[in-house]
């Protein structure tokens, strides 16, 4: 297991983000702080509009914070030069909610998974195809040439999300940011993908930040949970405590909604 002491792999310190709106502005994040230690799985939960995806974009360096700072391995993202920024982008990968939207529809599975190997010079051309097959095997997909040649539209939703995870793993990341990783999948496939993520984390020791509106999903995966409401952290603590003895009304509401939905959903076979 990776060491969880020392400098966190990712941290946000008092970050704020405001967007212009038709009638003024919208405060998406307000003074949010978060640390992700090496080897840790942390959940960030909240209703739609709570600021979860904005936080993910800031941590990935896709947008700047208006206030506060985001750091990778103790260094502020704003201070990184081009070479260090490339290193950070290799070390911190993302898996997004909709695998259809996050995969180039014109690229084959082999090209999608192998792109990071080429960009980051992680495998010579002669060895690249074998490494792609290894990555697909890690996520439970076949490595035959026929599968490597398939396009995203020719895959099931679960297969597309596994391809997205394989692509993220290609750069040998230290941390994965998973933004609603199973919400676009059928209930019969969600458990398979969750089990895959847990297996990968146990085997590699990667840190994971899991962003979700479904607090029961976070219960299965995470060691620690932050609850966002209206752009602020309203509760934080060990998952076992937060999800059994919630202190914030927003947390209790999320739990009640998730349990109601779980009771109405058809149960996956097996």
N, C-alpha and C positions, 0 to 999 in steps of 0.2 A: 504494500500500500504506500502511496506517495506520502511524503512528509507534509503535514498540514501546519507545521510551524513556520516561523520566518515571514518573509515578505509575501503577501498574497499575489497570486498570478494576475488577478484583475481587481481593481478597486475604483469606486466612485466616492468622492468626498463632497457632500453638499451640492450635488449637481442640480441645476435648474435649466429648463428649456421652455421657451415661449414661442408660439407660432402666430403670425398675423391671421386675423379672421375678418369677415365682412364687417362686423360691428366692433372692431377693436383688436383684441388678441385673446389667445387661449393659452393658459398656463398648463402645459402638459406634465412637467415635473417641477417640484418645489422642494429644494433642500434634501434630496435623496442621497443617502450614503449606503454603501454596500461593499462587502469584501468577499472574494471567492478565493479560498485557500487551495493550494495544490492538493489534488486528490479528493476534493470535497464536492458534494452535489447539493446545490442550493436552489430552492424554488422561489420564484416571484409570482405571486398570484394577485388577481384583482379583476373587477368587472371590466367590460369593454370601455375604453376611454380612461382607464386608471393611470395610464402612462407606461405600461409594461413594454410595449414594442419601442417606444421612444427611448427607454432606458437601454434596451438591447442595441439600438443603433448607436447610441453614445458609447457604449462599451466596446463596440466593434470599430469605432472610429469612423463610422459612416456619416456622422453629423457631429458638430462641435457642441459642447455645453455652453449655455449663455453665462452660467455662474458655476463655481466649483471646478473640480478637475476629475479627470479619468486617468488612471495610471495602469501600466502593464509592467509587472515585475518591479514595481517601485519607481518607475519612470513615467512622468506625465506624457500622455500621448501628444500633447501640443508641443513638447520639446524634442520629439523624435525626428531625426533626419530621414531622408528617403530610404537609406539602407536599413535603418532600424525599424522603420514603418513596414517595410517588406517582411522583415523578420517577425514582427508582431502579427501581421496578417497570415503568415504561415502558422504561427503558434496558436492563434485563436480563430477557430472556424465556426461557422454557423450552419444550422439546419432550420429551414423555415417551415411555416405552416402548410403551404400548398405546394407539394412537390411538382405539380404541373406547371405552376408559374415560376418555379425556381430553376427549372431545367430548360436549356435551349432546345426547342422542339426540332431544330434542324440537325442537331448533333446526335451521334450514336451513343449508346451506353459506354462503349470503349473510349470514345473521345471525351465524354463528360468526366469519367472517372480518371482518365489519364492526364487531363489538362494540368492539374497541380503538379504532377510528376515532372512535366516539361517546364512549366513556369519556374518552379523552385529548384530545377536541376537535381531531382531526387533519385533519378534512375536513368542510366544511359539508354539510348533509343533501343538497343538490342534487347535489353532486359525489361523494357517498359510493359510489354504485353503480359509477361509472366507476373509482374507486380500487380497489374490491373486484375488479373485472375485471382491473385491472393486476396486483394481487397474485396472483391465480390464474394469470395468464399467466406470472409470474415463476417459479412452481413447476411449470409445464407442465400446467396444467389449463384446461379450456374456461371461457369467461366468459359463455356463453349463459344466458338467463333460466331455461331448463329445468334446467341444472346448478346454478345458484344456489338453486333451489327444492328440491333433493334433500336428504334426511335422511342422517345418517351410515350408517344401516343399508343404504342403497341404494348405497353406495360400496364399492369393493374396498379391501383393506387398504392398498395403496400409495396409492390416492386419499385415504383418510382421513389417512394420515401427511402427505401433501402439503398437505392442508387445514390440519392442525395447524401445519405450517411456515409457511404463508401467514398464519395467524392470528398467529403469533409475529412475523412480519415487519411486520405492520400498524402497529406502534408505532414503526417505524424504530429498532430496538434497536442499542445499541453492542456487546452481547454476547448470545450464545445459550448456554444450558446444555442439552445434549442428553443425556438419561438413557436409555441403551440405545435409541437412535433407530431401529434396524433389526432388533432381535432378535425382534420379533413378526411380522416380514414373511417372506414366502416368499423363498427364495434367489434366484428369478428377478427379484424386485423390489428386493432389497437394493442391488445395484450401481447401479440407477437413482437411488435416493434418496441414496446416497453421492456419486455424481457431481453430483447437484443441490446438495448441501451444499457441495461443493468449489467449484462454479461460483458459488454465491451469495457465498461468502467471498472469492473472488478479485475479484468484481465490486464488493462493498460494503466490504470491509476489516473486517467485523465480527470481533470476537474470538469464539472458540468454545471451550467446555469440553465435551469428549466423554467421557461416563462409560460404561464397557462392561466386560463380562467377557471379551469376545473381543479378544484383544490384536492379532490380525491386522487387524481392523477399524481399530483405532487406528493401525496401521502405515500404512494407506492415507491417513488424514486428518491425522495430528497431527505437529507439529514437535517437541514435547517430551512426555514421558510420566512420570507418577508411578504407582508400583505400591503398592497398599495390601494389607496382610495383617493381619487381626485388629485393625483400626482404626488401624494405624500405617503411615507411609510407610517402605517397606523399600528402595526404589530410586527414583531420579529422574535424569533426564538427557535429552539429545537422543534422539529416537525411533530414529534410525539406529544409535546406539550401544547403547541399552538392548535393542533387539530383535534385535541381531546378536551382542552380547557381554554377555549378562545377568550381573550380579554377584550377584544374590540368588536363592536357591533358589526362592522364590515366583514370580519372573519366569520362570525356566526351566520351571517346572511349567505356568504359563499358556501359554507358547509351545508346549510339547509337546502340551498338550490341544487348543489351537486348531488345530494342524497335523493332528492325528489326526482331529478333526471335519471339517476342510476336505477331507481326503482321502476321507471317507465321504459327504459331501454331493454330490447331483447338481449338475453344473455348469450355470449359467444359459446359455441359448442366446445367441449373439451375442458 
